[in-house]
Amino acid sequence: MEAVAHPSFLATRRGKLTLAFLCGVGFLDFVDASIVNVALPSIRHSLHFSIQSLQWVLSGYLLTYGGFMLLGGRASDLIGRRQVLMMGTVVFGLASLAAGLSTSATMLVVARLVQGAGAAMTIPSALSILTTSFTNVSDLHKALGAWGAMGGLGSALGVFLGGALSQGPGWRWVFFVNLPVCALDVFAASRLVARERHRPRLANFDLLGAFLATAGMLLLIYALVNAPNIGWGRTRTIAELAGAGVLLLAFVINETRQTNPLFPFSILRIPGLAAADVTQVIAMAGFYAMFFFVTLYMQNVLGFSQLSAGAAYLVPTFLVAISAGVSSQLFLRIGTRPIIAGGALLGAAGVYLLSRIPVDGSYVSNLLPGLAVMAIGLGAVFVGVTTAAQAGVPSDKAGLAAALINASTWLGGAIGVAIFSAVSTSRARHLIQTHATVHEALTSGFRRALLACAISMVAAAVVALRATNTRGEPAAAAPALEVVPAPEGA
């Protein structure tokens, strides 16, 4: 039934400010996953990166972001969402400062690793605050629609901002721009988010589970990121993947024996939650890798500058936001399942169009149509899956559910880039050996990889049929923290 009894928090000034603040937190984290992409050539020249080590400017963030996500989400449930959010924002801001001041390749990579760990604390905390604050059904759909729009906007707009900043004031401002936003976020959290009084029983905290989950995820993502360069069949890659599997299996065994587990497996009994998370992994494997290949095509084949490559995503960025907003309003009528499946199929259609790019292509004729269709699908999938993955989750597990869906996003991205890069590279190398030009080989490789991305999105649409078809049913109440209202007047 609808949660009619809950008054509209979003109708209040405080509610609007809270939503704007939380969306700002999500936007910042998603932007930083993509803002560095087009600044890489400038960073490499300035700090003398090798080709092999340059990837860790991107992958370092992804590694700790995905690796610490589960721990960050569960910590927000057990310790307090406000506390974890503020701590993560401070860590993120200090790491951004260190990244911008970097004088060596090692310093920048370490700063990016710390930045990812900070983001892993902020994102699940912010999303769980959102789902537990906006309890009115209409409010929740609007709030999740705004959150979904920020996720898509951040991923796409980050590429443009990276190009504009690196060609303007310089690549260091890709990181410095985070500082005032982090300061504003800490202030807003202290004024808008309820302070939680909680006495965490550290003696009962599942330290072994925290270690096994974090180590297993870190090793898994590390292996996936490195595999395209090292080779999937190499002993090192196989050993890393096997090691990650052993750690994660040990984690599962440990959790079943704990009275207070880090990961209560009962959460997976919530109907449709696991299907929503799996859908996100498969869909984001295609979407995230698509941005990677299209950006490479624009810069390495069509000769776009950093700024031009970033500007190419402006139209898709706004379409993602519009699609997310419209989709969130359709949930009350048709539910989330058709939105997710339809969005994934639209995304597949758009990426299929992109898979037909020619060597002598143009933006308007060969890129914009596919990007536009893809963007509409991305907005629908992002907000639909996020909503379905939170449906029916009790408040004391909201942080864990938020961590799961966000970990699914970045795990999918890592898997997609790793696997589809191997597809692209294999095709390009084969054509170069047959005396094709570099541009012909690269374009053919990108085409094949993009086709694989489209197939991945079709598979996501099929899995989405098992996801919850929620129209906003309220979750079971399970208060875990004593809440003290934050001071008014923000």
N, C-alpha and C positions, 0 to 999 in steps of 0.2 A: 504494500500500500504506500501511498505517498506520505512523505513526512510533513503533512500540512501543519502539524502542531508547532513546528519549529519556526520562530519568527525569522524574518529576513535580515541577516547580518549584513549582507551586501548592500541593503538599502540605506545603511548608516554611513556617515562620513568615515568612521573608524574602519568599517568593513571595506570600503573602497580603497582606503589607504593601505590596509593590510594586504589586499589582493595585488595592488600595484607593487608593493614591496616584495612580496613572494615571487611574483612574475619577474621582477628585476633580478632576484637571486638566481632563478632558473636561466634567465637570458644570459647573465654573466658567465655562468658555467658552460653553457652550450656554445657561446661565442668563442670561448678560449680553446675549445676543441678544434675550431676551424680557422681562427683568425691568423694563426701563424703560417698557414699553408703557402700563401703567395709571397710571404716575406722570407721564405727559406733561402732563395738565392742571395739576398742581401745579408742575411745572417751568416751564411757559409763564407762569403767573401770577407766579412768583418772579423769573424772569430776563427777563420781558417779551419773549418770543419772538413773532414774527409767525406767522400760520398757515402761511405758505409755508416759513419757516425751521425750524419745529418738527420737521418730518419728518427733518431732518438729525441730530437726536439719535439716531434709530434708524438712518437710512441711512448716516450717517458711519461707524458701526461696521461695517456690512455692506460698505461700499465698500472699506475697507482690509483687512478680513478676507478677502474674496474676492480682492482685487487682489494681495495679497502672499502668498497661500497657496502658490502654486507655488514661489516663491522660498524661502519658509520650509521647505517640504518638502525641496527639493533641497539647501538649505544643511545640513539635519540629516544628510543622507547624506554630504556632502562634508566638513563641518567637524566634525561630531559631534553626536549626538542630545542627549546630556546638556548640552553647552554651549549649544546653541540653545534647549533647553527652559528652562534656568535664565535665560538672557538674556531670552527672551520673557516669562517670568513676572515678572521685575523691571520690564520695560517696562510690562506690563499693570498691575502694582501701582501704579507711580508715576502712570500715567495715571488710574487709579481715584481716587487721592488728589487729583489735580488736578481731576477731574470733580466730586468731592464738595465741593471748596473753591471752585468756580466762582462768579465774581461777575458774569459777563456771558454772554450767549448765545454769543458767539464763543469764549470760553474753554472752554465746555462742549463745543461741537462739535469744536474742535481736540483736546480730551482724548479724545473718543470716537473720533476718527480714529486717534490714537496707540494707544488701547486695542485697536482692531481689528487694527492691525499687530502688536501683542504677541501677540494670540490666534492670528494666522496663523503665528507661530513655534512656539507651544506645542502646538497641536492635532496637526499632522502628526508632530512629534517624539514626543509621547506615544503616539500610535497605532502608530508604527513601533517604538518601544521595546517596546510590548506584543506586537506580532506576532513580534518577534525574540527576546523573552525567554521566552515560553511556547511552546516547540517541541513539547511533547507534544500529540498531537491532542486529547485530552479536555480538557487544560488550555486550549488555544487556544480551543476552542468555549466553554468556561465564561467565559474572559476576554473574548472578543468579545461574549458574551451580556451580561455585566456592563457592558461599554462601551456597547453598544446601549441597555441600560436607562437608563444615565446620560444618554445623548443625549436620549432621549424624556422622561425625568424632568426634565432641565434645561430643555428647551423649554417644558414644561407648567407645572412648578412655579415657573419664573421669573415667570410672570404672577401667581401667588398671592403670592409673596414681595414682588413689586413693590407690589401693593396693600396688603399688611400693613405694609410699611415706610413707604410714603408716607403712609398714614393714621395711622401710629403715630409713630415718632420723626422722620419727615420724609423727603422725597425724597432728600436728600443721603446718607442711609444706604443707599440702593440701590447707591451706589458705595463707601461706607466699609466695607460688610460684606465687600468683596473683600480688604481689606488683611491681616487675620489669616490668611486662607486662602492668599494669595500667599506670605506669610512661611513658613507651614507647608510649602507646596509646594517652596520653594527649599531648605529644610532637608532635607525628605524626599528630594529629588533628589540632594543631596550625599551622603546616607547609603545610599540604596538602588540608585541607578542606576550601572552600571559606568562608570568614567572611561575615556575613549577617548584614546589617544595617536595623533595623526594630524598629518601635516605637509601642510596644504593647499597645493597648487601654485597660488598666486594668479595667476601669469603665464599659466596655462592656463585660468583661470576664464572662463566665457562671459559677460563683462560686457554685451556687446551683446544677447545673448539674454535676460539678466536684465532689462535695461531695456525691451526690446520686449514681453516677456511681461507684466511688471508694468504698464507704461503701457497696453497693450492691454486687460488685464483691468479696470484702474481706469476707463478710458474707457467700456468696455462696461457695467459695472455702474452707473456714473454716468448713462449715457444711459437705462438701463432704469428706474432709480429716478426720474429726472426726467420721463420720458415721460408718465405719467398727468397731471401738472400742466401741462406745456407743450403736449402734444398730439402724437400719433404722426405726424401728417402735416406738422408744422411743419419748416421748413428746418433749424432748429437740431438737432432730434432726428435727422433723417435724416443730417445732417453728422456728428454724434457717433457714430452707429452705423456709418456708412461709415468714419470715422476709426479706430474700434476694429477694424473688419474689415481695414483696410490694415495696421495695426500687427501684428495677429495673423498675417496672411499673411506679412508681412516676418519675423516670428519663426519661422514654419515654414521659410521659405527659408533663414534664417540657420542654423537647427539642422541642416539637411541638409548644410551645408557645414562644420560644426565637427567637429574631431577629438575634442573633449571637450565635448559639448553640455550645456546646462542641462537639456534635456528629451530624453533618449535615446528616439527613437520606437520603438526595439525593444521597449519595455515594452508597446506596444499590440498586439504580436504574441502576448502571453500570452492564451490562449483565454478568452474571456468577459469580460475586464477592461473593454474599451470598452463592452460592452453593460451591465455593472453600473453604470458611471458614468452612462451615458445614462439608464438606469432611474431612478437617483437624482435626476437633474435633473428628469425629468418627474413623478416621484412627489412630490418635495418642492415642486414648483410648486403642486401641489394641497394638500398637507398644510399647508404654511406659510401659504398664502393663506387656508385655512380658519380657522386660529386668528385671523387678522387680521379676517375678516368676522364671525365669531361674537362676538368681543370687542366690536366696534363695535355689533353688534345688541343685545347685553346692555346696553351703556351708553347708547346713543343711542335705542333703541326701548323696551326694557323698563325703563330707568331704574335699572339696577344701580349700586351704588357701586363704587369702586375695589376695596375689599376683597371685596365680594360677587362681582364679576366674576372676581377671582383665585381665590376659593374654589370657583367653579364648575368649575375644572379639577383639583381634588384627586382625585376619583374616576378620571377619565381618566388622571391621572398614575400612579396605582398600577397601573392596568390595562396601561399601556405597559410598566412594569417587569416585571409578571408575564408578559406576552406575549413580551417579549424573552428572558426566562429560559427559558420553555418552548420557544420556537422554537430557541434555541441547542442544546437537548438533542435536538431532532428531526433536526438536520443529519446525525448519524451514520447515521440510519435511512433518510431519504428525500432528503437533500441540500438545498442552498440554493434551487435553482430553484423547486420547488413552494411553498416557504415564502414567497419573495418575491412570486410571482404571486398566491398565495392571500391574502397580506397586503394587497397592492394592491387586490384585488377586495373584500376586507372593508372596507378604508378607503373605497373608492368607495361601498359600500352604506351605510356610516355617514354619509358626507357627503351622499349622496342623501337620506337621512332628514332631515338638517339643512336641505336645500334646500327643505323644505316648511314652514318656520317661518311662523307667522301673526303679524299685527301685535300681537295680544293674547296672545302665547304665555306659557308658563310654563317654568321650568327643568326640572322633573320630567317633564312630559309631552312637551315639544317639543325639548328640548336634550339631556337626559341619555341617552336611548336612542341617539341618533345619535353622541354623543360617546363612549359606551362602545364601540360597535362600531368606530368609527374608531380608537380608542386601541389596540384589539387588533391591528388591521391595521397601525398605525404601528409598534408594537413589533416585529412580524414583519418588516416591510420594512426597518426601520433596521438591525437586527442581521443580517438575511439579505444585504442589499446590501453592508454593510461586510465581512462574511466573504467573499463572492464576489469582491469587489474586491481582496482581499489574497491570494487563492488563487494559488499558483504564482509569487509575486513573490519574486525573490532578495533576500537581505538588504541588498545594496548599493543597492537601489532601493526599499526599504520606505518611506522617507520620501517619495519621489516618489509612490508609490501611495497613501499616506495623504493626501497633499496633494490628489491628484486626486479622491478620493471626498469629501473635505470641501469642496473647491471646488465640486464638483457639487451638494452640499447647499445651499450659500448662493447659488450661481448660479441654481439652481432656485427658491429662495425669492424672489430678486429678480425673476426672470422672471414667476413666478406672481402676485406682488402687483401688478406693473406691468400685466400683461395683463388679469388678472381685475378689477382696480380700474377699468380702462377699461370693462369690461362692466357692472359695477355702476353706475358713475357715469352712463353713457349711458342705462341703463334708468331710473334715478331722475330724471334731468333730463327725460326724455320724459314721465314721469308727472306731474311737477310742472307742466309746460307744459299738461297736460290737466286741471289743477286738482285733482289728487289731494293728500291731506294729506302733510305731510313724512314722517310715520311710515309711511304706506302706500308712498310712493315709495322710502324707504330700504329697507324690508323687501323689496319686490319686486326692488330692485337686488341686495340680498344673496342672495336666492333664486336669481336668475339666475347670479350669480357662483359660488355654491356648487355649482350644477349643473355649471358649467364645470369646477370643481375635481374633481368626481366623474368626469367624462369624462376628465380628465387622468390620474387614477389607473387607470382602465381601460386607457388607452394604455400606462401604465407596466407593467401586468401583461402586456401583449402583448410589449413589448420585453424583459421579464424572461425570456421563453422562450429568448432567445439568451444569457443569462448563464451563467456556469459553474455546474454542479451539483455543487459540491464537497462532499465528506464529510469533508474534513480532510486531503487529500493534502499532504505536506510540500513546501515550496518548495525550489528548487535552492539549494544552499549557495553563497554568494559573499561570503566575509569581506572587508570593506573596511577595517576599522579594527583596530588593535591595542588590545585591551581589558585594562585593569588593574582588578581587582576593587575595588569600593568598600569602605571599612572596615566591618567587622562591628559588630553591637551596636546597630543602629538600633532 
